[in-house]
Amino acid sequence: MKRVVIIGGGFAGTTAARSFERSFWVTLIDTKNYFEFTPGILRTVVETEHMRKIQSLHNHYLHNATIISEKVVSVDTKSVQTARDSYPYDYLIVASGSSYNPPIKEGNIVIATRAEHLREHHAKLERANSVLIIGGGLVGVELAAEIIEHYPQKQITIVHAGNKLIDRNSDKAIAYATRFLTSRGVKIRYNERVIGSSGAGFMTDLHNTVSADMAFMCTGIVPNYEFMRPSLGGTLNERNLIKVNEFLQIEGIPNAFAAGDINDRPVEKTAQNSERQAKTVFYNIMALENQQPLVAYHSRATPMVISLGKWHGIFAHKGFVLTGIIPGILKSIIEKKEMWNYR
């Protein structure tokens, strides 16, 4: 059988692995040994037991794949290298995703990236009287809502570089999220950036100081691309995203594909789009094997559910916006349905 090597165990990588493992020798290389439902990780900072509901070991749902829990250090046109070994491939799928690269490195910044990391700071959050959220995008808004719903007595401040929260959403969604937070006492500072910290608090680019017992970094997402630099740096664009064609093939390498956050397709970096791209990659690799025409990946509008604590949320799709308890419950249903596939 042909060898498929997949880099990354997020939505795109695991969807691809499950699709291929019955027909190919599949090797999944991931820095962690489990899949994590990333839309649900923020709740773990207030409910630590929630972590077990959103994680599943790779070997629990993959039965024929080889799982390598290591960091990829380089890739070329024939193999993938980790610090310990080299893995030759007939087909390569890069689904390494993205991570936070904060401009602030001080130890009192919590990176909102993985459930494990957030859980470790649960006790500190319980002790904190004041909390700073850096960034007013989807992650910042959802995290602020989780905290204020669970700890209504805490003083929460969002410092956001833009002039409105979740600014890529509709006006109705923005207004609801803003009203939800401010009505619960969350303070929002617009058009301002946090640039550092001192003993007095966190400094902004407007020479203001925000006092807080702890801070969460919810901005600064960058693609995980470093392993491409040594041999395939030419496939990266100016934003360090992998350049792909309409079939999601990596530029100049017809047997290599990139799916999810790491590629340069101009689409929202959501779990749904990552899974759709992985399915397109599966179809195209099977087409190459059978000498059939490839199919182009076309982006399309997908529904978005934004959670605001456990019982409130926003559902948005093609101009339709529903707010309140129904979207809040829907987010939990989506999480349970998705995790069922990984049990």
Secondary structure, 3 states (H helix, E strand, C coil): CCEEEEECCCHHHHHHHHHHCCCCEEEEEECCCEEECHHHHHHHHCCHHHHHHCEEEHHHHCCCCEEEECCEEEECCCEEEECCCEEECCEEEECCCEEECCCCCCCCEEECCCHHHHHHCHHHHHHCCEEEEECCCHHHHHHHHHHHHHCCCCEEEEECCCCCCCCCCCHHHHHHHHHHHHCCCCEEECCCCEEEEECCEEEECCCCEECCCEEEECCCEEECCHHHHHHHHHHECCCCCECECCCCEECCEEEEEECHHHECCCCCCCHHHHHHHHHHHHHHHHHHHCCCCCCCCCCCCCCEEEECCCCCEEEEECCEEEEEHHHHHHHHHHHHHHHHCCC
